[in-house]
C-alpha cells in the first residue's frame, strides 16, 4: 500500500526530558495505525508535532507528499480528535459543526450532506439544537468525532478517542471509523492505552519513555513477544511426569493444567505426541496484553 506518512529520527525534548527520542515509522494509506503506550510515553507529543502544535527538535516528517514546512498544505486533509474536547460550550452542536466546516470552505450543501451522514451514524440528530454545555460526556465525544470528520479528511487522528465512553457509544464510533476506512480509504492514526483497540489495528507501534520498543502487525507482535497457552482439563497422571522430565513451564490450577509454549506449532506438537494422556483441552493464543507486558514490563487498561 502507498505510504501517506513517513517519520524519520523524530526527537522532541522538554528541558531535560526526552519526550520523543529518535523514533521512525511509516503509515500506509487506508490503514488503522495504532500508537500504543501508557500515559506519558510520547504518543500525544508525536501527534502534536504532526499537526503543527509543537515544533520538533530534529527529524524528518512527510505527510501526504508534503513536509512540515508546508503545514498549510497538510492541515486541510487532516481531521483530529484531541484527548480533551475543544468544542465551544456556548454554541449549539449544529453551529459548532457548521463553523468547523466553514474553515474548510465546504458549501452549505456539502456540509448538510456530511452532517446528516455523521448524525445518523453517531445517533446525534436529536442533539443538533442543544448547546454543548447541555450534553453528557459521551454525547460531547460523538460531536468531537463528527467535528474531525465533517470535512471528509484523508487522515483522521484519534488521540485516546474512547476513554471513558460507554460500550454502546464506543461501538458507534468504531463502526463509523471502520466504514470510512473500508469505503473511503481513510487513514486513521490511533493513540490508545486500550489493548482491545490496538488489537484491531493493521499495524501497531509500541512506544515507551519516548522510544519505539516494538512494532509490527498484531499477529507479528504476538508471535514474537507473546506465549501461547495450552489448557488441559482432563488428563492422566503420566502427563505431569512428562512435564517435569522435559522441564516445561506449567501451572496446576484448580481444574486444569496450564502449559506455556513459544508458539501454537509447538503446542500442537505436544498434543499429538501426548494425546493418549489428554482427554479435554484448548489452546489460548498469546494476547496483546502479553506483548505489551513482555516488551515494556507494564500493563495497560482493558475496556
Secondary structure per residue as TSV (DSSP state, phi and psi in degrees):
chain	resnum	aa	ss	phi	psi
A	1	X	-	360.0	154.9
A	2	X	-	-69.1	137.0
A	3	X	E	-78.9	131.4
A	4	X	E	-111.6	-21.5
A	5	X	E	-136.1	132.2
A	6	X	E	-131.6	127.5
A	7	X	E	-125.6	129.9
A	8	X	E	-130.4	123.1
A	9	X	E	53.5	45.9
A	10	X	E	-75.6	133.5
A	11	X	E	-135.5	142.8
A	12	X	E	-153.8	126.5
A	13	X	E	-122.2	151.7
A	14	X	E	-122.5	107.0
A	15	X	T	57.8	-119.6
A	16	X	T	-99.5	12.2
A	17	X	E	-100.7	121.4
A	18	X	E	-89.1	92.6
A	19	X	E	-69.2	-37.9
A	20	X	E	-130.2	120.4
A	21	X	E	-124.3	88.5
A	22	X	E	60.0	60.1
A	23	X	E	-104.8	145.5
A	24	X	E	-137.9	133.6
A	25	X	E	-165.2	170.4
A	26	X	E	-136.6	153.0
A	27	X	E	-122.4	134.2
A	28	X	E	-99.5	147.5
A	29	X	T	-59.1	134.0
A	30	X	T	79.4	13.3
A	31	X	-	-110.1	159.2
A	32	X	E	-96.3	112.2
A	33	X	E	-108.2	125.6
A	34	X	E	-111.4	131.8
A	35	X	E	-101.7	110.4
A	36	X	E	-110.4	131.2
A	37	X	-	175.8	161.3
A	38	X	-	-70.3	167.2
A	39	X	T	-60.4	134.2
A	40	X	T	90.0	4.5
A	41	X	S	-75.8	-22.2
A	42	X	S	121.6	3.1
A	43	X	H	-65.2	-54.7
A	44	X	H	-67.5	-33.3
A	45	X	H	-60.5	-43.9
A	46	X	H	-61.4	-44.9
A	47	X	H	-61.5	-43.7
A	48	X	H	-64.4	-29.7
A	49	X	H	-70.8	-41.7
A	50	X	H	-60.1	-33.1
A	51	X	T	-103.0	10.4
A	52	X	T	84.1	8.3
A	53	X	S	-74.7	-38.4
A	54	X	S	-116.4	150.6
A	55	X	-	-93.3	137.3
A	56	X	-	-74.7	154.3
A	57	X	S	-81.2	-40.4
A	58	X	E	-162.5	169.7
A	59	X	E	112.1	170.2
A	60	X	E	-119.8	135.2
A	61	X	E	-132.4	129.4
A	62	X	E	-127.8	127.7
A	63	X	E	-126.7	118.4
A	64	X	T	52.7	37.7
A	65	X	T	89.6	-1.6
A	66	X	E	-117.4	148.9
A	67	X	E	-93.7	172.0
A	68	X	G	-66.0	-16.6
A	69	X	G	-67.4	-15.0
A	70	X	G	-111.0	42.7
A	71	X	H	-58.6	-29.0
A	72	X	H	-66.5	-23.2
A	73	X	H	-84.5	-24.4
A	74	X	H	-84.7	-47.3
A	75	X	G	-59.1	-36.4
A	76	X	G	-61.1	-19.2
A	77	X	G	-101.3	9.3
A	78	X	E	-119.1	136.2
A	79	X	E	-113.9	143.1
A	80	X	E	-138.6	137.8
A	81	X	E	-116.8	109.6
A	82	X	-	-78.2	164.7
A	83	X	S	-58.0	-44.4
A	84	X	S	-103.0	138.8
A	85	X	-	-64.3	139.8
A	86	X	-	-118.6	23.4
A	87	X	-	-70.8	151.1
A	88	X	-	-80.0	111.2
A	89	X	T	-66.2	-20.6
A	90	X	T	-89.6	-16.1
A	91	X	S	-90.3	160.5
A	92	X	B	-74.1	166.5
A	93	X	H	-57.8	-47.2
A	94	X	H	-57.6	-47.6
A	95	X	H	-68.6	-36.7
A	96	X	H	-57.0	-46.1
A	97	X	H	-74.9	-34.6
A	98	X	H	-64.4	-46.0
A	99	X	H	-67.0	-32.5
A	100	X	H	-64.0	-44.4
A	101	X	H	-62.9	-36.5
A	102	X	H	-63.0	-30.7
A	103	X	H	-63.8	-22.5
A	104	X	T	-107.7	14.0
A	105	X	T	60.0	32.5
A	106	X	-	-71.0	141.6
A	107	X	-	-72.7	164.6
A	108	X	H	-60.1	-39.4
A	109	X	H	-65.2	-44.3
A	110	X	H	-62.6	-42.4
A	111	X	H	-61.6	-46.8
A	112	X	H	-64.1	-39.2
A	113	X	H	-63.9	-47.8
A	114	X	H	-64.6	-40.1
A	115	X	H	-62.9	-46.2
A	116	X	H	-61.2	-43.4
A	117	X	H	-59.2	-49.1
A	118	X	H	-68.9	-40.2
A	119	X	H	-64.6	-36.5
A	120	X	H	-68.9	-45.8
A	121	X	H	-66.8	-39.2
A	122	X	H	-99.1	1.4
A	123	X	T	57.9	54.8
A	124	X	-	-128.2	21.5
A	125	X	G	-57.8	-33.4
A	126	X	G	-78.7	-1.4
A	127	X	G	-105.8	-2.9
A	128	X	T	-59.7	-31.7
A	129	X	T	-93.1	-2.5
A	130	X	S	-84.0	147.5
A	131	X	B	-77.7	155.1
A	132	X	G	-59.8	-36.3
A	133	X	G	-71.1	-2.7
A	134	X	G	-96.9	-0.2
A	135	X	S	-96.4	154.8
A	136	X	-	-77.0	171.0
A	137	X	H	-60.1	-42.7
A	138	X	H	-66.3	-38.2
A	139	X	H	-65.5	-40.5
A	140	X	H	-61.5	-38.6
A	141	X	H	-65.7	-37.0
A	142	X	H	-58.2	-42.8
A	143	X	H	-70.2	-34.7
A	144	X	H	-59.0	-44.3
A	145	X	H	-63.8	-45.3
A	146	X	H	-61.5	-39.5
A	147	X	H	-60.0	-39.4
A	148	X	H	-70.7	-21.4
A	149	X	H	-110.0	-4.0
A	150	X	T	-60.6	-28.4
A	151	X	T	-100.7	14.1
A	152	X	-	52.7	61.6
A	153	X	-	-71.2	164.1
A	154	X	S	-79.5	-31.8
A	155	X	E	-126.1	130.6
A	156	X	E	-116.8	124.9
A	157	X	E	-105.7	121.6
A	158	X	E	-114.2	106.7
A	159	X	E	-98.0	99.5
A	160	X	S	50.9	57.5
A	161	X	T	-72.9	-25.3
A	162	X	T	-113.0	13.5
A	163	X	T	-59.2	124.5
A	164	X	T	81.7	1.0
A	165	X	-	-80.1	149.5
A	166	X	-	-73.2	158.2
A	167	X	H	-56.9	-37.9
A	168	X	H	-66.5	-43.8
A	169	X	H	-66.1	-39.7
A	170	X	H	-61.4	-39.6
A	171	X	H	-65.3	-40.8
A	172	X	H	-61.5	-45.5
A	173	X	H	-60.0	-48.3
A	174	X	H	-72.5	-30.1
A	175	X	H	-63.6	-42.7
A	176	X	H	-64.7	-47.6
A	177	X	H	-60.8	-44.9
A	178	X	H	-65.4	-35.7
A	179	X	H	-65.1	-41.7
A	180	X	H	-65.7	-35.9
A	181	X	H	-65.2	-46.0
A	182	X	H	-69.1	-44.1
A	183	X	H	-88.8	-31.6
A	184	X	H	-117.5	2.5
A	185	X	-	57.0	35.0
A	186	X	-	-61.8	135.6
A	187	X	E	-95.6	128.1
A	188	X	E	-120.5	126.3
A	189	X	E	-107.7	117.3
A	190	X	E	-112.4	125.5
A	191	X	E	-102.7	132.5
A	192	X	E	-153.6	157.7
A	193	X	S	-121.7	18.5
A	194	X	B	-100.9	121.5
A	195	X	H	-64.6	-36.0
A	196	X	H	-62.9	-33.9
A	197	X	H	-73.6	-39.0
A	198	X	H	-64.4	-30.7
A	199	X	H	-68.1	-22.6
A	200	X	T	-94.2	-0.8
A	201	X	-	-72.9	155.9
A	202	X	S	-75.2	-33.6
A	203	X	E	-147.6	141.9
A	204	X	E	-128.7	133.5
A	205	X	E	-115.4	124.9
A	206	X	E	-98.8	123.9
A	207	X	E	-118.0	137.6
A	208	X	E	-144.5	123.0
A	209	X	T	53.5	40.7
A	210	X	T	84.3	-6.6
A	211	X	E	-106.6	146.5
A	212	X	E	-81.4	119.6
A	213	X	E	-105.2	-15.1
A	214	X	E	-166.4	151.4
A	215	X	E	-157.1	151.9
A	216	X	E	154.8	-178.7
A	217	X	-	-70.8	158.8
A	218	X	H	-54.2	-40.9
A	219	X	H	-69.6	-36.7
A	220	X	H	-63.5	-42.8
A	221	X	H	-65.3	-41.7
A	222	X	H	-64.2	-42.7
A	223	X	H	-65.2	-32.5
A	224	X	H	-88.7	-36.7
A	225	X	H	-114.7	-10.5
A	226	X	-	-114.6	159.0
A	227	X	-	-103.4	152.8
A	228	X	E	-95.0	155.4
A	229	X	E	-126.1	135.3
A	230	X	E	-105.3	118.9
A	231	X	E	-102.5	121.8
A	232	X	E	-113.6	117.3
A	233	X	E	-95.3	-26.2
A	234	X	E	-137.1	118.1
A	235	X	E	-152.1	163.4
A	236	X	-	-93.2	154.9
A	237	X	T	-61.3	-24.7
A	238	X	H	-61.1	-24.7
A	239	X	H	-63.4	-38.7
A	240	X	H	-63.0	-40.5
A	241	X	H	-61.7	-40.9
A	242	X	H	-64.8	-43.6
A	243	X	H	-61.6	-41.8
A	244	X	H	-70.1	-41.4
A	245	X	H	-63.9	-38.0
A	246	X	T	-90.8	5.1
A	247	X	T	52.8	48.8
A	248	X	-	-88.2	155.4
A	249	X	-	-87.9	117.1
A	250	X	E	-152.2	163.8
A	251	X	E	-135.4	141.5
A	252	X	E	-96.6	113.2
A	253	X	-	-92.6	-174.0
A	254	X	S	-64.0	-38.1
A	255	X	S	-134.2	17.3
A	256	X	-	-163.4	165.8
A	257	X	E	-103.1	136.0
A	258	X	E	-113.6	119.3
A	259	X	E	-114.3	134.5
A	260	X	E	-96.4	136.0
A	261	X	E	-130.8	151.7
A	262	X	S	-66.3	-36.0
A	263	X	S	-153.8	172.4
A	264	X	H	-65.3	-34.3
A	265	X	H	-60.0	-44.0
A	266	X	H	-66.4	-36.2
A	267	X	H	-63.5	-42.7
A	268	X	H	-65.6	-39.4
A	269	X	H	-60.4	-42.5
A	270	X	H	-62.7	-42.1
A	271	X	H	-62.7	-47.4
A	272	X	H	-61.4	-41.7
A	273	X	H	-67.3	-32.1
A	274	X	T	-121.3	27.0
A	275	X	G	-61.7	-27.0
A	276	X	G	-70.1	-13.7
A	277	X	G	-101.5	-1.0
A	278	X	E	-123.0	131.5
A	279	X	E	-112.5	-31.8
A	280	X	E	-144.7	130.6
A	281	X	E	-157.1	169.7
A	282	X	E	-152.8	149.8
A	283	X	E	-103.7	127.9
A	284	X	E	-106.7	118.0
A	285	X	-	-69.0	142.7
A	286	X	-	-56.6	147.2
A	287	X	-	-110.1	168.8
A	288	X	H	-66.1	-26.8
A	289	X	H	-60.2	-45.5
A	290	X	H	-61.5	-42.4
A	291	X	H	-58.4	-52.2
A	292	X	H	-63.7	-42.3
A	293	X	H	-64.2	-43.1
A	294	X	H	-69.8	-30.9
A	295	X	H	-81.7	-41.5
A	296	X	H	-110.8	-17.2
A	297	X	S	77.2	12.6
A	298	X	-	-124.3	165.7
A	299	X	-	-118.3	146.4
A	300	X	-	-106.3	168.0
A	301	X	B	-76.9	156.1
A	302	X	-	-109.1	151.7
A	303	X	-	-70.1	360.0
